Amino acid sequence: MGESDEFGNIAILGVGEAPTEGLRKGVVVNIEKTVGSITAAAHAAERMAGIRFDSVVVSLAGPHLSSQNSRGVIAVSRDDHEIGHQDVERVVDASRAISVPSDREVVHVIPRSFTVDGQDGVKVATGMTGSRLEVETHIVTGAQTSIQNVIKCVHQAGFDVDDVVSQGLASGQAVLSGNEMELGVCLIDIGAGTTDVVVFSEGSGLHLAVLPVGGNHVTSDMAIGLRTTLIEAETLKLNYGHTLAEVIPSEERIQVREVGGEKVQQVPRRYLAEIIGPRVREIFQMAREEVSKSGYDGLLPAGVVVTGGGARLLGTIDAAQGVFDSSVRLGLPSGFGGLADRVSGPSFATAVGLVRWGAKLQPLGNGKHHGNGHGNGNLTSAYSKSVRWLRDFF
């Protein structure tokens, strides 16, 4: 939970955490369990803050999300050829005229830059004079059923949805600086079931992909390799895990409780790194392939930023540097007040980014809105269509 003042400063008021149940690879597979997890986390945040809330901003994850770039062109309508808000809306709508399968819907239409009478690189076209207006947009789409199931779970937990945001874009709001987005940077958000890869340049996203691997796959590899339970493997990963076997003394040993809980074996700690390292490098290699698809491999001066719960693993930054051969840093949420120390870890990147995204949707005193930095101030198409469907259904 967060609160923003009239200057856009955000204070964290409450934090709630609950085990994620009912999701698999970012997609809802059990509505009842997902509703229970949302309710538990929300109530914990409300108790900490001492106030209730009734609407939320929701992140979308899952390999069903994909993106593409598009262009739109219109003629300026006014007689004096001054570009107004309606012209900007019309040209953005024109860029939406892409072929989208019937089972998918548009989540974001993000204007990247405008061109006025051949003059490109225009960030804010409103107020300029011209007769021809073009826009380059980044369009994110997702599976209708996956989006509707997420919104349905939130509604059943008792909350309205202010907006839906792809997880990678939300994390970028929390951990990236404006300079990094402008120069060019790759954000890698390693979650439990998925890894989001977003390439930013010239101030906005230009390529988004969701990989179907994450921290849970590392845990599963360890459980199989050590013949132990997933809970024990997760504990070992957080306490003793490392991606680089060569930095661990060969004589160091750890205790591993085998399945059944009776037998305890002594295992070299280096063995954990030999299991973890290949999987983590595989995630970064898949991420670099996505950067190559964007055409910006080797053209990102700000390098790579790694965040998400999977980034807490020791040696993750070193593994990323080995794959990308570029500067890599750990992405931590910053620029917040209040209970900021409670959300300072990479695990909270998406949640904190959603708070910032939601703050920019709130009306100012003059009735206008904070821009959210992506030209998506209105409710997304995904939400508006889905909520109509759900209200009709119920």
C-alpha positions in Angstrom: 0.0 0.0 0.0 1.3 3.4 -0.9 0.2 7.1 -0.8 1.4 9.9 -3.0 1.3 13.7 -2.3 0.7 16.5 -4.7 4.4 16.5 -5.7 4.4 12.9 -6.7 6.4 11.7 -3.7 5.3 8.2 -2.6 5.3 6.8 0.9 4.8 3.1 1.6 2.1 2.7 4.3 1.7 -1.1 4.6 3.2 -4.3 3.3 1.6 -7.8 3.2 3.1 -11.1 2.1 1.5 -14.5 1.6 2.7 -17.7 0.0 1.7 -17.8 -3.7 -0.7 -20.6 -4.2 -2.9 -21.2 -7.2 -0.4 -19.8 -9.8 1.8 -21.7 -12.2 4.3 -19.9 -14.4 2.5 -16.6 -13.7 -0.9 -18.0 -14.8 -3.9 -18.8 -12.6 -4.5 -22.5 -12.3 -6.6 -22.6 -9.1 -8.9 -19.6 -8.5 -9.8 -20.5 -4.9 -6.2 -20.7 -3.8 -5.2 -17.5 -5.7 -8.1 -15.6 -4.1 -6.9 -16.9 -0.7 -3.4 -15.7 -1.3 -4.5 -12.2 -2.4 -6.8 -11.9 0.6 -4.2 -12.9 3.1 -1.6 -10.5 1.7 -4.1 -7.6 1.4 -5.3 -8.1 5.0 -1.7 -8.1 6.3 -1.0 -4.8 4.5 -4.2 -3.3 5.8 -3.4 -4.2 9.4 0.1 -2.7 9.1 -1.3 0.5 7.6 -4.3 0.8 9.9 -6.6 1.7 6.9 -8.6 -0.3 4.3 -8.4 0.0 0.5 -10.9 -1.1 -2.1 -9.0 -0.8 -5.4 -5.7 -2.1 -6.7 -3.2 -2.1 -9.6 -2.5 -5.7 -10.7 0.5 -7.1 -12.5 0.3 -9.6 -15.3 2.8 -12.3 -15.8 3.1 -15.5 -17.8 4.6 -16.6 -21.2 1.4 -15.6 -22.9 2.5 -12.0 -22.9 4.3 -10.7 -26.0 5.0 -7.4 -27.6 5.5 -5.8 -31.0 6.1 -2.3 -32.4 3.7 -0.5 -34.6 3.2 2.9 -36.4 0.3 5.1 -36.9 -0.3 8.1 -39.2 -3.0 10.7 -39.3 -3.7 14.2 -40.8 -4.0 16.9 -38.1 -7.6 18.0 -38.0 -7.5 21.6 -36.8 -7.5 24.4 -39.3 -4.6 26.1 -37.7 -2.7 22.8 -37.7 -2.0 22.8 -34.0 -1.8 19.3 -32.6 -4.2 18.7 -29.8 -4.9 15.9 -27.4 -7.6 14.4 -29.7 -5.0 14.2 -32.5 -2.6 12.4 -30.2 -5.3 9.9 -29.2 -6.3 9.4 -32.8 -2.8 8.6 -34.0 -2.2 6.2 -31.1 -5.5 4.5 -31.9 -4.4 4.3 -35.6 -1.3 2.4 -34.4 -3.5 -0.2 -32.7 -4.7 -1.4 -36.1 -2.6 -4.5 -36.0 -3.6 -8.1 -36.5 -4.4 -9.5 -33.1 -5.8 -13.1 -32.9 -9.3 -13.4 -31.4 -8.1 -15.1 -28.3 -5.7 -12.3 -27.4 -6.2 -8.6 -26.4 -4.1 -5.5 -26.1 -2.8 -4.8 -22.6 -0.6 -1.7 -23.3 -0.2 0.8 -26.2 2.9 2.8 -25.3 3.8 5.8 -27.5 7.6 5.8 -27.9 8.1 8.9 -30.1 6.2 11.1 -32.5 7.1 12.5 -35.9 5.6 15.9 -37.0 5.9 16.6 -40.7 9.0 14.5 -41.0 10.6 15.8 -37.8 11.2 12.7 -35.7 12.2 12.2 -32.1 9.3 14.3 -30.7 8.4 13.2 -27.2 5.4 15.5 -26.6 3.5 16.4 -29.8 0.6 18.3 -28.1 0.8 22.0 -28.9 3.2 21.6 -31.9 2.2 22.8 -35.4 2.1 20.4 -38.3 -0.2 18.8 -40.9 1.0 15.1 -40.6 1.4 13.3 -37.3 3.0 9.9 -36.9 3.7 7.8 -33.8 5.8 4.8 -33.1 4.2 2.6 -30.4 5.1 -0.5 -28.4 2.1 -2.8 -28.1 1.9 -5.5 -25.4 -0.8 -8.3 -25.9 -1.8 -11.2 -23.7 -4.2 -14.1 -23.7 -7.8 -13.1 -23.0 -8.6 -16.0 -20.7 -5.4 -15.6 -18.6 -6.1 -11.8 -18.1 -9.7 -12.4 -17.2 -8.9 -15.1 -14.7 -6.5 -12.8 -12.9 -9.1 -10.0 -12.8 -11.7 -12.4 -11.6 -9.6 -13.5 -8.7 -9.0 -9.9 -7.6 -12.7 -9.2 -7.8 -13.6 -12.3 -5.8 -11.1 -11.1 -3.1 -13.2 -8.0 -2.8 -11.2 -5.4 -4.8 -11.8 -3.3 -7.9 -9.0 -3.1 -10.5 -7.7 0.4 -11.4 -5.3 -0.9 -14.0 -3.4 -4.0 -15.2 0.3 -3.8 -15.9 2.7 -6.3 -17.3 5.2 -7.3 -14.6 8.4 -6.3 -16.4 7.1 -2.7 -17.0 6.0 -2.4 -13.4 9.5 -3.5 -12.1 11.1 -1.0 -14.4 9.2 1.8 -12.7 10.7 0.8 -9.4 14.4 0.0 -10.1 15.4 1.9 -13.3 16.5 5.5 -13.5 15.4 7.9 -16.3 18.9 8.0 -17.6 19.1 4.2 -17.9 15.8 4.1 -19.8 17.0 6.9 -22.1 20.4 5.4 -22.9 19.3 1.8 -23.3 19.1 -0.9 -20.7 17.9 -4.5 -20.4 15.8 -5.3 -17.3 15.7 -9.0 -16.2 13.1 -9.7 -13.5 13.6 -13.3 -12.2 10.4 -14.4 -10.5 9.4 -17.7 -9.1 7.8 -19.2 -12.2 8.8 -16.8 -14.9 11.5 -14.3 -15.9 10.5 -11.0 -17.5 12.9 -9.5 -20.0 12.3 -5.9 -21.1 14.6 -3.8 -23.3 14.3 0.0 -22.8 15.7 2.7 -25.0 14.9 6.4 -25.6 12.8 6.5 -22.4 10.4 3.6 -22.9 10.1 -0.1 -23.6 10.7 -1.4 -27.0 10.8 -5.2 -26.5 9.1 -7.4 -23.9 9.2 -11.2 -23.4 8.4 -13.6 -20.6 10.5 -16.7 -20.2 8.8 -19.8 -18.8 11.6 -20.4 -16.2 12.4 -18.8 -12.9 13.6 -19.4 -9.3 11.2 -22.4 -8.8 13.1 -24.3 -11.5 16.4 -23.8 -9.6 14.7 -25.2 -6.5 13.3 -28.1 -8.4 16.7 -28.9 -9.9 18.2 -28.9 -6.3 15.5 -31.1 -4.9 16.1 -33.7 -7.6 19.9 -33.5 -7.4 20.0 -33.7 -3.6 17.1 -36.1 -3.3 15.3 -33.8 -0.8 12.0 -32.0 -0.5 11.2 -28.7 -2.3 10.9 -26.9 1.0 14.4 -28.1 2.1 15.8 -27.3 -1.3 14.4 -23.7 -1.1 16.0 -23.2 2.3 19.3 -24.5 1.2 19.2 -22.3 -1.9 18.6 -19.1 0.1 21.1 -19.9 2.8 24.0 -21.7 1.0 23.2 -21.3 -2.8 25.7 -19.8 -5.2 26.0 -19.7 -9.0 29.8 -20.1 -9.1 31.3 -23.3 -7.8 34.9 -22.1 -8.1 34.5 -19.5 -5.3 33.4 -22.1 -2.7 36.1 -23.9 -0.7 36.1 -27.6 -1.7 36.2 -28.7 2.0 33.0 -26.8 3.0 30.1 -29.2 3.8 26.4 -28.7 4.5 23.7 -31.0 5.9 20.9 -32.1 3.7 17.8 -33.9 5.0 16.7 -36.5 2.5 13.0 -37.1 1.5 11.3 -38.7 4.4 13.1 -36.6 7.0 15.0 -39.4 8.7 18.4 -39.5 7.0 20.7 -36.5 7.0 23.7 -36.5 4.6 26.8 -34.4 4.4 27.2 -32.8 1.0 29.9 -30.5 -0.4 28.5 -27.0 -0.6 30.2 -26.7 -4.0 27.7 -29.4 -5.2 24.9 -26.9 -4.8 26.6 -24.4 -7.0 27.2 -27.1 -9.7 23.4 -27.6 -9.8 22.4 -24.0 -9.6 25.0 -22.4 -11.9 23.9 -24.1 -15.2 20.2 -23.3 -14.7 20.9 -19.6 -13.9 23.2 -19.2 -16.9 20.5 -20.8 -19.0 18.1 -18.2 -17.9 20.5 -15.4 -18.8 21.3 -17.0 -22.2 17.6 -17.1 -23.0 17.4 -13.5 -21.9 20.2 -12.5 -24.2 18.5 -14.2 -27.1 15.5 -11.9 -26.5 17.8 -8.9 -26.5 19.2 -10.1 -29.8 15.7 -10.3 -31.2 15.2 -6.7 -30.3 18.2 -5.8 -32.4 19.9 -4.0 -29.4 22.4 -6.7 -28.4 25.6 -4.8 -27.7 23.8 -1.4 -28.1 22.7 -0.9 -24.5 25.1 1.6 -22.8 23.4 1.3 -19.4 24.0 -2.5 -19.5 21.8 -5.0 -17.6 19.8 -4.6 -14.4 18.8 -7.8 -12.6 15.9 -7.8 -10.1 13.2 -10.0 -8.7 13.3 -12.7 -6.0 15.7 -14.8 -8.0 18.3 -12.0 -7.9 18.9 -12.6 -4.2 20.9 -15.7 -5.0 24.7 -15.2 -4.5 26.7 -14.9 -7.7 23.7 -14.0 -9.8 25.3 -10.7 -11.0 28.5 -12.5 -11.8 26.7 -15.1 -13.9 24.9 -12.3 -15.8 28.2 -10.5 -16.5 29.6 -13.8 -17.8 26.7 -14.2 -20.3 26.1 -10.6 -21.4 29.8 -9.4 -21.3 28.4 -6.1 -20.1 28.0 -4.0 -16.9 25.4 -5.6 -14.6 23.9 -4.3 -11.4 21.3 -5.4 -8.9 18.0 -3.6 -9.2 16.6 -2.4 -5.9 13.4 -0.3 -5.4 14.4 3.3 -4.6 12.9 6.8 -4.2 10.2 6.0 -1.7 9.4 7.2 1.9 7.5 5.7 4.8 8.1 2.0 5.3 10.6 1.9 2.4 13.0 -0.3 4.4 10.4 -3.1 4.3 10.4 -3.1 0.5 14.1 -2.4 -0.2 14.8 -5.9 -1.5 14.7 -7.0 -5.2 11.7 -9.3 -4.4 9.5 -6.2 -4.1 10.4 -4.6 -7.4 7.1 -5.4 -9.1 4.9 -4.5 -6.1 6.7 -1.2 -5.6 6.5 -0.5 -9.3 2.7 -1.0 -9.2 2.4 1.5 -6.4 4.3 4.1 -8.5 2.2 3.2 -11.6 -1.0 3.6 -9.5 0.1 6.9 -8.1 0.5 8.3 -11.6 -3.1 7.3 -12.4 -4.4 9.4 -9.5 -6.0 12.8 -10.3 -4.2 16.0 -9.4 -5.9 19.0 -7.8 -6.6 20.5 -11.2 -8.5 17.4 -12.4 -5.7 16.2 -14.6 -3.6 13.0 -14.0 0.0 12.4 -13.4 1.3 10.9 -16.6 2.5 7.4 -16.1 5.5 7.8 -18.3 4.0 5.5 -20.9 1.0 7.4 -22.3 -1.4 4.9 -20.8 -3.3 7.1 -18.4 -6.7 5.6 -19.2 -7.7 2.1 -18.1 -6.2 -0.5 -20.3 -8.2 -2.2 -23.0 -7.6 -5.5 -21.3 -9.1 -4.3 -18.1 -12.1 -2.4 -19.5 -13.2 -5.3 -21.7 -12.7 -7.9 -19.0 -14.5 -6.0 -16.3 -17.5 -5.5 -18.5 -17.5 -9.3 -19.2 -17.2 -10.1 -15.5 -19.9 -7.6 -14.4 -22.3 -9.0 -17.0 -21.4 -12.5 -15.8 -22.1 -11.9 -12.1 
